C-alpha cells in the first residue's frame, strides 16, 4: 500500500559552506530505501557522512536523538557516528524525552556506547522551554473541523532556541504513532523537546479527532499543526532531520529499510511512505485474541506500555481480547503527577473523559493525560487484560483494565515459543502474537482505507 505524497523538487544549488542553513531553499541531502533494502552499519555510516559532508564544517552541533523508548530506531548508532564525525564540535546531546522520565546511566551506555556522559542534557518539559510562536485559534479550529478551539504554542527546549548552535541534528525513526500519525520529523522537536502546554494540547487534539483517523496517516490535523509551526516560527533554526525506517521480521530480527536526511518535509514524506509499506500489517479479518509482550528493559509504565493498545485496537474484533504481558511495568505514568491522574480517573471512553474534563480542573489542566486515557481505552469494544510485573490486581482494576497474574499467563503464552503473528496453541486456541508493539501497526483492512490518507 503506497502513501500518496506530494514532494517538492530537489534543488541542488543550495550553498552550505560555513553559514547557517537558510530555509529559503529546501534540500534532500540523502535518501535510500525500499521494502527490500537492508542497510548495514557501513551503509548507515556512508549515507550519514555523505550528507554531513555536504553541510561543510560546523563549530557547535546539537544532536537530538530519541530516548531509550526508541532504542530500536538505530538513533543511538547514528548519534555515535555523529560524535565520531564532529568530535569536539558536538557540544550537546539532548534526548527527546517529551513527558518521559530521564534516561538512566545504564540506558545511555546501552544506547549510545562510548559517547562521553558530559555531553548529555536532560529535557525538562515543564520548565526549561521557550515559546517560538503561537498558532491561532482560528487555524486550530479549522484543521480540527471545530473539534477544539484553542491556540497552540510552538514550544522547544531553551537549548534549541538559544544555544547558539550552527547545526541541530534531529535523529529518529518514522513509524506509525498514535498522536502524530507517523512518528518523528518536527514532532521530535515540538513534542520530544516541547513544553507542557504544547504537549497537552497536541495530544488532546489527536484524541478528540480519534486514533483511527490519525494512526498511520502522514498528513493529519496534528501534523498540519506542527508543519505550520515549523514553517512560520522555526525557519531560523538550522535543523537537519535524520530519519530511519526499521522493520521487524517474523524471526524477530531488525532490518533498516531506509535512511532519509534533509531539512524539510520531503525526507519525512519519503520515509513515511516506506514505513506505511513495511510497518503496517493489514489483516483480512479482525483478531479475536491478541497477546502482546512488553520488553521489561523498555516498558516500565502503562504510559509507554499502552502502545500495546494503540497499535492493535484497529485490528481487534468487537468482543475480542487483548492480553498484555508486562513484566517490567511498575507504574502508570512517567512522572508522579501523571501517575496520580491516571490512577484517579482510569481508562474510559471518549465521552466519559470529555465529561470528566468539564468537571475537573486537574484533568482540564493536563490534557495529555486525558488524551492518554482516551487512547488507552477500547471504547468498550474489546477487553484489555494487563499482566504487570509490579502492579497489584486492585491497582489494575481501579483503572478499568482486567487483571491476570503474570507468571500464569507467561506459562500459558510463553514468548520463547511464540512466533510473530498467528499461533495455534496446544489446546486449539488461536492467538495473534506481537513481541514489540512499538515497531508497527496492526489493522483490519476495512478500518484503514487508502482514501483516508
LINVENKA-V894752 format. One record per residue. N is the residue number from 1. RES is the residue in one small letter. NEAR is the number of other C-alpha atoms within 12 Angstrom. Layout:
<<N/RES/NEAR> <N/RES/NEAR>>
//
This chain:
<<1/x/22> <2/x/24> <3/x/28> <4/x/20> <5/x/21> <6/x/15> <7/x/20> <8/x/17> <9/x/15> <10/x/20> <11/x/18> <12/x/14> <13/x/14> <14/x/21> <15/x/19> <16/x/26> <17/x/16> <18/x/18> <19/x/18> <20/x/28> <21/x/30> <22/x/25> <23/x/26> <24/x/17> <25/x/20> <26/x/31> <27/x/35> <28/x/37> <29/x/33> <30/x/37> <31/x/35> <32/x/31> <33/x/33> <34/x/28> <35/x/27> <36/x/18> <37/x/23> <38/x/25> <39/x/29> <40/x/19> <41/x/19> <42/x/16> <43/x/23> <44/x/38> <45/x/28> <46/x/22> <47/x/31> <48/x/41> <49/x/26> <50/x/24> <51/x/31> <52/x/34> <53/x/21> <54/x/26> <55/x/36> <56/x/21> <57/x/22> <58/x/31> <59/x/22> <60/x/27> <61/x/37> <62/x/42> <63/x/45> <64/x/49> <65/x/49> <66/x/49> <67/x/43> <68/x/35> <69/x/44> <70/x/38> <71/x/34> <72/x/37> <73/x/37> <74/x/40> <75/x/46> <76/x/38> <77/x/34> <78/x/43> <79/x/46> <80/x/32> <81/x/30> <82/x/42> <83/x/33> <84/x/22> <85/x/24> <86/x/28> <87/x/22> <88/x/19> <89/x/23> <90/x/33> <91/x/32> <92/x/37> <93/x/42> <94/x/42> <95/x/49> <96/x/45> <97/x/37> <98/x/44> <99/x/41> <100/x/38> <101/x/30> <102/x/26> <103/x/32> <104/x/21> <105/x/20> <106/x/15> <107/x/23> <108/x/34> <109/x/21> <110/x/23> <111/x/31> <112/x/35> <113/x/21> <114/x/20> <115/x/29> <116/x/22> <117/x/21> <118/x/16> <119/x/26> <120/x/30> <121/x/29> <122/x/36> <123/x/37> <124/x/30> <125/x/33> <126/x/28> <127/x/19> <128/x/23> <129/x/32> <130/x/31> <131/x/28> <132/x/30> <133/x/24> <134/x/26> <135/x/33> <136/x/21> <137/x/21> <138/x/19> <139/x/25> <140/x/31> <141/x/23> <142/x/20> <143/x/28> <144/x/30> <145/x/17> <146/x/17> <147/x/22> <148/x/29> <149/x/21> <150/x/25> <151/x/26> <152/x/37> <153/x/34> <154/x/41> <155/x/44> <156/x/46> <157/x/38> <158/x/28> <159/x/33> <160/x/42> <161/x/32> <162/x/20> <163/x/23> <164/x/21> <165/x/29> <166/x/34> <167/x/39> <168/x/43> <169/x/47> <170/x/45> <171/x/50> <172/x/47> <173/x/49> <174/x/53> <175/x/46> <176/x/44> <177/x/44> <178/x/47> <179/x/46> <180/x/44> <181/x/40> <182/x/46> <183/x/45> <184/x/47> <185/x/47> <186/x/49> <187/x/45> <188/x/44> <189/x/50> <190/x/52> <191/x/44> <192/x/44> <193/x/46> <194/x/45> <195/x/35> <196/x/36> <197/x/34> <198/x/44> <199/x/43> <200/x/37> <201/x/40> <202/x/46> <203/x/44> <204/x/42> <205/x/44> <206/x/41> <207/x/41> <208/x/35> <209/x/31> <210/x/35> <211/x/42> <212/x/38> <213/x/31> <214/x/38> <215/x/45> <216/x/47> <217/x/41> <218/x/43> <219/x/32> <220/x/32> <221/x/38> <222/x/48> <223/x/40> <224/x/31> <225/x/40> <226/x/44> <227/x/30> <228/x/27> <229/x/32> <230/x/34> <231/x/24> <232/x/20> <233/x/25> <234/x/31> <235/x/26> <236/x/24> <237/x/34> <238/x/37> <239/x/38> <240/x/45> <241/x/47> <242/x/53> <243/x/55> <244/x/50> <245/x/53> <246/x/45> <247/x/42> <248/x/32> <249/x/25> <250/x/18> <251/x/16> <252/x/20> <253/x/17> <254/x/24> <255/x/31> <256/x/39> <257/x/40> <258/x/44> <259/x/48> <260/x/47> <261/x/44> <262/x/42> <263/x/43> <264/x/39> <265/x/40> <266/x/33> <267/x/41> <268/x/49> <269/x/39> <270/x/39> <271/x/48> <272/x/47> <273/x/37> <274/x/42> <275/x/45> <276/x/43> <277/x/31> <278/x/37> <279/x/41> <280/x/42> <281/x/35> <282/x/28> <283/x/23> <284/x/16> <285/x/19> <286/x/28> <287/x/32> <288/x/28> <289/x/34> <290/x/40> <291/x/42> <292/x/44> <293/x/43> <294/x/39> <295/x/30> <296/x/23> <297/x/26> <298/x/32> <299/x/37> <300/x/31> <301/x/37> <302/x/48> <303/x/39> <304/x/40> <305/x/41> <306/x/44> <307/x/39> <308/x/47> <309/x/49> <310/x/45> <311/x/43> <312/x/52> <313/x/45> <314/x/43> <315/x/38> <316/x/40> <317/x/27> <318/x/21> <319/x/19> <320/x/26> <321/x/33> <322/x/44> <323/x/41> <324/x/47> <325/x/45> <326/x/45> <327/x/33> <328/x/27> <329/x/33> <330/x/27> <331/x/34> <332/x/43> <333/x/31> <334/x/30> <335/x/26> <336/x/17> <337/x/21> <338/x/34> <339/x/28> <340/x/21> <341/x/34> <342/x/38> <343/x/30> <344/x/26> <345/x/31> <346/x/35> <347/x/39> <348/x/32> <349/x/27> <350/x/29> <351/x/21> <352/x/21> <353/x/34> <354/x/26> <355/x/18> <356/x/29> <357/x/26> <358/x/16> <359/x/14> <360/x/18> <361/x/14> <362/x/21> <363/x/31> <364/x/23> <365/x/25> <366/x/32> <367/x/36> <368/x/39> <369/x/46> <370/x/47> <371/x/45> <372/x/49> <373/x/46> <374/x/41> <375/x/45> <376/x/44> <377/x/37> <378/x/38> <379/x/29> <380/x/24> <381/x/20> <382/x/29> <383/x/29> <384/x/39> <385/x/34> <386/x/45> <387/x/38> <388/x/42> <389/x/32> <390/x/25> <391/x/29> <392/x/23> <393/x/21> <394/x/18> <395/x/27> <396/x/34> <397/x/22> <398/x/20> <399/x/31> <400/x/28> <401/x/37> <402/x/26> <403/x/29> <404/x/29> <405/x/26> <406/x/29> <407/x/18> <408/x/16> <409/x/25> <410/x/26> <411/x/14> <412/x/22> <413/x/34> <414/x/21> <415/x/29> <416/x/15> <417/x/17> <418/x/28> <419/x/26> <420/x/29> <421/x/29> <422/x/20> <423/x/24> <424/x/18> <425/x/18> <426/x/12> <427/x/10> <428/x/8> <429/x/15> <430/x/20> <431/x/30> <432/x/36> <433/x/37> <434/x/41> <435/x/35> <436/x/45> <437/x/44> <438/x/42> <439/x/42> <440/x/41> <441/x/44> <442/x/44> <443/x/32> <444/x/26> <445/x/23> <446/x/19> <447/x/27> <448/x/29> <449/x/20> <450/x/17> <451/x/13> <452/x/19> <453/x/25>>
//
